[in-house]
Amino acid sequence: MPICGRGLTCRDHAEPRTCRHLDTCQFKTFLSTRIPRVDCPEHGVLQVKVPWAESKGRFSLLMELLSINVLTECATVTGARRILRITG
């Protein structure tokens, strides 16, 4: 849905996008999608907003929330990165 809130049909799909999600049974989990795009007469071609991640985000919203909670409880960023298994 574009900025104006119009209900539009799918024009095409964006390039594949992958974001890190919460681990599943100690395995790293990734969401990989091709998000639909619409052609709004007022705003042009836009990617639709998805409920699981911010636009161009590298992590799902749930993974971001967990990361923030772990960071607030850990003494160092390095320790939080080890627990979350996040590099760089």
C-alpha positions as CSV (number, residue, x, y, z in Angstrom):
1,M,0.0,0.0,0.0
2,P,1.5,3.4,-1.0
3,I,1.8,6.5,1.2
4,C,-1.7,7.7,0.2
5,G,-3.3,4.4,1.4
6,R,-4.8,3.5,-2.0
7,G,-5.5,-0.2,-2.6
8,L,-3.6,-1.0,-5.8
9,T,-2.8,-4.3,-7.6
10,C,0.6,-5.8,-7.8
11,R,2.8,-4.3,-10.6
12,D,5.8,-6.7,-10.1
13,H,8.1,-7.9,-7.3
14,A,11.3,-6.3,-6.0
15,E,14.6,-8.1,-6.1
16,P,15.0,-11.0,-3.5
17,R,15.6,-9.7,0.0
18,T,16.8,-11.7,3.0
19,C,16.6,-10.7,6.7
20,R,17.6,-12.5,9.8
21,H,14.8,-13.8,12.0
22,L,14.6,-15.4,15.5
23,D,16.6,-18.7,15.7
24,T,14.6,-21.9,15.4
25,C,15.8,-24.8,17.5
26,Q,19.3,-23.3,17.7
27,F,19.5,-22.9,13.9
28,K,19.8,-19.4,12.4
29,T,16.6,-18.5,10.5
30,F,16.4,-16.2,7.6
31,L,13.3,-14.9,5.8
32,S,13.8,-14.5,2.0
33,T,11.1,-12.8,-0.1
34,R,10.4,-10.9,-3.2
35,I,8.2,-8.1,-1.9
36,P,5.4,-6.9,-4.2
37,R,5.6,-3.4,-5.7
38,V,2.7,-1.2,-6.8
39,D,2.5,1.6,-9.3
40,C,0.7,4.5,-7.6
41,P,-0.4,7.3,-9.9
42,E,0.5,9.9,-7.2
43,H,3.7,8.4,-5.8
44,G,5.1,6.2,-8.5
45,V,6.4,2.7,-8.1
46,L,6.6,1.7,-4.5
47,Q,7.4,-1.5,-2.5
48,V,4.6,-2.5,-0.2
49,K,5.1,-2.4,3.5
50,V,5.5,-5.8,5.1
51,P,4.5,-6.6,8.7
52,W,7.6,-8.5,9.6
53,A,10.4,-6.0,8.8
54,E,11.2,-2.3,8.2
55,S,11.9,-1.2,4.6
56,K,15.4,-2.4,3.6
57,G,16.0,-3.8,7.2
58,R,18.5,-6.6,7.7
59,F,16.5,-8.1,10.6
60,S,12.9,-9.0,11.2
61,L,11.1,-6.8,13.7
62,L,11.1,-9.7,16.3
63,M,14.8,-10.1,15.9
64,E,15.4,-6.4,16.3
65,L,13.3,-6.5,19.5
66,L,15.2,-9.4,20.9
67,S,18.5,-7.8,20.0
68,I,17.6,-4.6,21.9
69,N,16.5,-6.6,24.9
70,V,19.8,-8.6,24.9
71,L,21.8,-5.4,24.5
72,T,20.2,-3.7,27.5
73,E,21.0,-6.7,29.7
74,C,24.6,-7.4,28.5
75,A,27.6,-5.7,29.8
76,T,29.2,-5.4,26.3
77,V,28.1,-5.3,22.7
78,T,30.5,-8.1,22.0
79,G,28.7,-10.3,24.6
80,A,25.4,-9.5,23.0
81,R,26.7,-10.3,19.5
82,R,28.0,-13.7,20.8
83,I,24.6,-14.6,22.3
84,L,22.7,-13.5,19.2
85,R,25.3,-14.9,16.8
86,I,25.5,-11.7,14.9
87,T,28.7,-10.7,13.1
88,G,30.0,-7.2,12.1
